[in-house]
Amino acid sequence: MPLSLWMSLAAICAMGAMSPGPSLALVLRHTLGGGRSSGVVAAIAHALGVGLYALLTVWGLGEVIERHPSAFRVITIGGALYLAWLGIKALRAGRGGALGARPTAASHRIAAREGLLVALGNPKLILFFVALLSQFVSPEMSSIERAIIVLTAMLIDGGWYVIVALGLSHSRVLPWLQARAHWINRISGVLLLGLALRVLAG
């Protein structure tokens, strides 16, 4: 793969990862609630979900969705319902939901599960990869080049959210955020519910 083409791919993946949305809200919530390690686990699990969609894209997800639009609709509705559930949970967490970071094996499992499901249940990710990432795939492309596309998308997404989790868990930043955890829960909840409604509205 030419370096110029890879740099274009990396720039598109970086813009997609850095755009605010449910993924950022998720990493923020798990970093506040479970500490640095929980935030990093959520970030890595999210990256695995992104990698799966990238893999499906290079295997022809766009063609599948075009031939079976009902399958895409099912994914869209399921993703919207999951985002709404996360939003309600964040609103119900209130003041105490993100206070006192205590990393545990259970919190890591929850962070991994939610990180993966938010990625897989986000229809915007499907559209992103089908509309943009598929532009870099051609029938004559080798398996190594396809693997580079998948790894680029996955590593950039995971790297960005790991940086976010590490930055949020800094000794000076985390206490400030935890003192305002109830507002962060409310904002995250409203954001997630708004995204869910927007997805259902098409």
Solvent accessible surface area in square Angstrom, and as a share of the most:
residue,aa,sasa,rsa
1,M,57,0.26
2,P,84,0.53
3,L,125,0.62
4,S,83,0.53
5,L,65,0.32
6,W,92,0.32
7,M,111,0.50
8,S,54,0.35
9,L,0,0.00
10,A,15,0.12
11,A,51,0.39
12,I,37,0.19
13,C,7,0.04
14,A,25,0.20
15,M,130,0.58
16,G,31,0.30
17,A,7,0.05
18,M,101,0.45
19,S,59,0.38
20,P,106,0.66
21,G,7,0.07
22,P,5,0.03
23,S,9,0.06
24,L,60,0.30
25,A,5,0.04
26,L,3,0.02
27,V,0,0.00
28,L,33,0.16
29,R,34,0.13
30,H,16,0.07
31,T,0,0.00
32,L,1,0.00
33,G,30,0.28
34,G,3,0.03
35,G,4,0.04
36,R,119,0.43
37,S,45,0.29
38,S,0,0.00
39,G,0,0.00
40,V,31,0.18
41,V,42,0.24
42,A,0,0.00
43,A,0,0.00
44,I,90,0.46
45,A,7,0.06
46,H,4,0.02
47,A,7,0.05
48,L,102,0.51
49,G,0,0.00
50,V,5,0.03
51,G,4,0.04
52,L,77,0.38
53,Y,13,0.05
54,A,0,0.00
55,L,62,0.31
56,L,60,0.30
57,T,6,0.03
58,V,5,0.03
59,W,179,0.63
60,G,27,0.26
61,L,23,0.12
62,G,22,0.21
63,E,91,0.41
64,V,77,0.44
65,I,30,0.15
66,E,142,0.64
67,R,172,0.63
68,H,103,0.46
69,P,90,0.57
70,S,79,0.51
71,A,46,0.36
72,F,43,0.18
73,R,108,0.40
74,V,104,0.60
75,I,65,0.33
76,T,10,0.06
77,I,66,0.34
78,G,39,0.38
79,G,2,0.02
80,A,0,0.00
81,L,108,0.54
82,Y,41,0.15
83,L,1,0.01
84,A,23,0.18
85,W,119,0.42
86,L,1,0.00
87,G,0,0.00
88,I,85,0.43
89,K,65,0.28
90,A,0,0.00
91,L,65,0.32
92,R,201,0.73
93,A,37,0.29
94,G,21,0.20
95,R,152,0.55
96,G,53,0.51
97,G,42,0.41
98,A,1,0.01
99,L,78,0.39
100,G,33,0.32
101,A,35,0.27
102,R,173,0.63
103,P,74,0.46
104,T,68,0.40
105,A,68,0.53
106,A,47,0.37
107,S,26,0.17
108,H,55,0.25
109,R,160,0.58
110,I,69,0.35
111,A,0,0.00
112,A,37,0.28
113,R,121,0.44
114,E,0,0.00
115,G,0,0.00
116,L,64,0.32
117,L,69,0.34
118,V,0,0.00
119,A,0,0.00
120,L,45,0.23
121,G,13,0.12
122,N,12,0.06
123,P,5,0.03
124,K,102,0.43
125,L,26,0.13
126,I,1,0.00
127,L,98,0.49
128,F,42,0.18
129,F,3,0.01
130,V,38,0.22
131,A,59,0.46
132,L,73,0.36
133,L,1,0.00
134,S,33,0.22
135,Q,136,0.61
136,F,23,0.09
137,V,36,0.21
138,S,34,0.22
139,P,128,0.81
140,E,145,0.65
141,M,24,0.11
142,S,53,0.34
143,S,92,0.59
144,I,130,0.66
145,E,43,0.19
146,R,52,0.19
147,A,47,0.37
148,I,59,0.30
149,I,0,0.00
150,V,16,0.09
151,L,87,0.43
152,T,10,0.06
153,A,3,0.02
154,M,41,0.18
155,L,122,0.61
156,I,44,0.22
157,D,9,0.05
158,G,9,0.08
159,G,33,0.32
160,W,72,0.25
161,Y,6,0.02
162,V,34,0.20
163,I,110,0.56
164,V,21,0.12
165,A,0,0.00
166,L,77,0.38
167,G,40,0.38
168,L,35,0.17
169,S,10,0.07
170,H,90,0.40
171,S,87,0.56
172,R,200,0.73
173,V,57,0.33
174,L,24,0.12
175,P,73,0.46
176,W,142,0.50
177,L,20,0.10
178,Q,29,0.13
179,A,66,0.51
180,R,94,0.34
181,A,1,0.01
182,H,18,0.08
183,W,136,0.48
184,I,21,0.11
185,N,3,0.02
186,R,105,0.38
187,I,115,0.58
188,S,5,0.03
189,G,0,0.00
190,V,98,0.56
191,L,71,0.35
192,L,3,0.02
193,L,48,0.24
194,G,36,0.35
195,L,20,0.10
196,A,2,0.01
197,L,122,0.61
198,R,173,0.63
199,V,18,0.10
200,L,69,0.35
201,A,92,0.71
202,G,96,0.93
